[in-house]
Amino acid sequence: MTNRYGVVLAAGQGTRMKSKLYKVLHPVMGRPMVQHVVDQLNALKLNDIITVVGFGSELVKEQLGEDSSFVLQEEQLGTGHAVLQAKDLLANKEGTTLVVCGDTPLLTHDTLHALVAHHEKLEAKATILTALAPDPTGYGRVIRNQANHVERIVEHKDANDEEKAVKEINTGTYCFDNQALFDALENVSNDNAQGEYYLPDVIQILQEQGEKVAAFQTEDFDETLGVNDRVALAEAEKLMKKRINEQHMRNGVTIIDPDHTYIGPDVKIEQDVVLYPGTILSGKTIIKTNAEIGPNSEIVDCIVGEETQIKQSVAKQSEIGNQVSIGPFAHIRPDASIGNEVKIGNFVEVKKAVIDDKSKVSHLSYIGDAEVGKDVNVGCGTITVNYDGKNKHLTKIEDGAFIGCNSNLIAPVTIGKGAYVAAGSTINKNVPEEALSIARVRQENKEGYVKRLKK
């Protein structure tokens, strides 16, 4: 089998983004653009992937980690110069090299695999990934001869009227015979208006040497979108969202309004899940079968169990069991573990707490740094008072306990199994099993007080 390599061009500053964030690190559906590109290359099982970095190099290396090797382009002198930085790692190797820009997040491994296969089948020295553009303005045109072979690439500014009418464009993604690529790069000149070394000049050099240059036309022009500014970034986000949503719908997920549903690329959703408008699923979230999410809910890095409903709520970095009801307007903060058949009602906040099966926290409560047992009823307005100004402390509420409305449980404290806490109590001592704890000042009525006050 032929050795295969990938070179990712990710050294440019991206001034048109007008951003402090390095261009290829701008996210599309929650994942940096360059990570999308490298992930698709990794799916091809290449021998090596080399990312050419420049501006923001340390941040790109941190993002990609072991997914890629790296070379530094200290001066940005054009795409040809960028690829040449990989010479020490690749020049002496035989095989096929893919060159892909780090700002093309919509490219798929299927298209890249087809490009490589076409290149190797034709035994070409170079193959250009092309596409038919509805409006080719600004793109380099691919000019073919009568035999339909690539004759040359003409930049828009250099094209005559006949050439400008051509809609087949150069996408900026290439496949090369590796040694032919680096031999030709040595002959690329910077004799142009920008004083830069351009990778497309390799195509002309190979043609002048009588080598075969081919083209592979992708059926999806949108896939080739390069992101150079915030307008293109928004377009990439829209197209990626559409692609991801359609994939989930074909796999058996009901998305009521795909235009207003956002699903990250790492999210997993089982069959017969229903997503309502305004749903945002991101991170490593898993939604299990028959769950219903939304409307207007955000789930980040959570596992959501079967037949669970989450309405108008936010949940992050937590595990939620089966047949759970959450919301509306609940907030499940990180490190919460919610059992089966639990109810978390409106305006309830849960943080770093375990709530076991069939317990209820129905409304207007804060449960933080707590362990709540099975079949517990937590009344409206209950607060686990977990913070003393320096340290967090644990509240334990054991199985079957009943917490009356507007209770303050001052941690560390334990409410025993089956115990009752009277409404309006402030509890700062442990409550024994099946005891009733009342911790409030006895009511006293001052008759006639208001009348005397008004005088």
Residue, then its C-alpha position, 0 to 999 in steps of 0.5 A: m500500500t502507498n504511504r500517505y501523508g497530510v500537510v495542514l496549512a495553518a500558519g497565517q494570521g487571518t487579519r480579515m477575522k479582526s480577532k485576537l483569536y488565531k484564525v484556525l482556532h475559531p470554532v465551528m459548532g464548538r470545535p476549532m476549524v483546524q481540529h475539524v480538518v485534522d480529524q478528517l485527515n486522521a480518519l484516512k489513517l495517514n502515515d503522518i500529519i504535519t501541521v504548518v504553524g506560525f502565528g499562535s503556534e503554541l495554541v495550535k499545538e496545544q489544541l491538536g496535541e498528538d493528533s499531528s506533528f508540527v513545523l514552524q513557518e517563521e515568516q509567512l511567505g506564501t503557501g508554497h513556502a509553507v509546505l516547504q517547511a515540511k521538507d525535512l520530514l517528508a522530502n525523502k519519502e515516497g508516497t502521496t501527500l495531501v495538502v489541506c488548508g486549516d480554515t476549511p472545516l467542512l471538508t469530509h474524509d469521504t471527499l479527501h479519500a476519493l481525491v487520493a484514490h483518483h490521484e493514485k488511480l491515474e498515477a498523476k504527479a498532482t491532482i487538484l480538488t475542484a468544484l463547480a461554484p455558483d458564483p466563481t468570482g474571486y476563485g482561481r479557474v481550472i482550465r481544461n483542454q479538449a481532452n478534458h485534462v487540466e491545462r492550467i489554473v488562472e487566478h480571477k484577476d488574470a483571467n480573460d472574459e472566456e476564462k471568467a465564464v468557467k465555473e470550475i474552481n480551484t479549492g486550494t486542496y491538492c494531492f501530490d506525488n510526495q517527491a515530485l512536490f518537494d522537487a518542484l517546490e525548489n523551483v517555485s519563484n516569488d517573482n509576483a506582486q506579493g513577493e510570495y511563493y505560491l503552491p499552485d505554481v507547482i502545478q505549472i512546473l509539473q506540467e512544463q516538465g511533462e508530468k500528468v496533472a489531474a483534477f477531481q471534482t467534488e459534488d458539494f461546493d459548500e464543502t470546500l468553503g474557506v473561512n477568511d472572515r466572520v461572514a464565512l465563519a457564520e456560513a460554515e457554522k450554518l452548513m455544519k449545523k445542517r450536516i450534523n442535524e440531517q445525520h441525526m435525523r436519518n439515524g432516527v432522531t426527531i428534530i422539530d425545527p432543525d434551523h434552531t437546533y444546535i448539536g455539537p460534532d461529538v454529541k451522541i443521540e439514540q433513536d426516538v429522541v425528540l429535540y424541540p426548538g432552541t435546544i443546544l447540545s454540546g461537548k461529549t453529551i449522550i442522549k438516550t432513547n425516548a428522551e425529550i429535550g427542550p424547548n430552549s434547553e442547553i446540555v453540555d457534557c452530560i449523560v441523559g437517560e431514557e425517557t427523561q424530559i428536560k424543558q427550558s433548562v441548563a445542564k452541564q457536566s452531570e449524569i441524569g438518569n431514566q424517566v427524570s423530569i427537569g424544568p422548566f427553568a432548572h439549572i443542573r451545574p457540574d458534578a451532579s448525579i441524578g437518579n431514576e424517576v427524579k423530579i427537578g422542578n422550576f427554578v431549582e439549582v443542583k450543584k455537585a450533589v447526588i439525588d437518588d431515585k424517586s426523590k423530588v425537588s419540585h421548586l425554588s430550591y438550591i441543592g449543593d454539595a449534598e447527598v439526597g437519598k431515595d424517595v426524599n421530598v424537598g419542599c419549596g424554598t429549601i437551601t443546603v447552606n454549604y459554604d461558610g465563607k472559606n470551605k464547602h460542607l456536605t449535607k446528607i438527606e437520607d432515604g424517605a426524609f421530608i423537608g418542609c418548605n423554606s428550610n435552611l440546612i446548615a452543613p455539615v448536617t445529616i437528616g436521618k432516614g424517614a425524618y421530617v423537618a418542619a417548614g421554616s426551620t433552620i437546621n444546624k444539628n443532625v436530625p435522627e431517623e423518623a424524628l420531627s425537627i422544628a427549629r424556628v422561633r415560636q410565633e407571638n402576636k402583638e395585638g394592636y401594634v399596627k394601630r399604635l405604630k400609625k399614631 
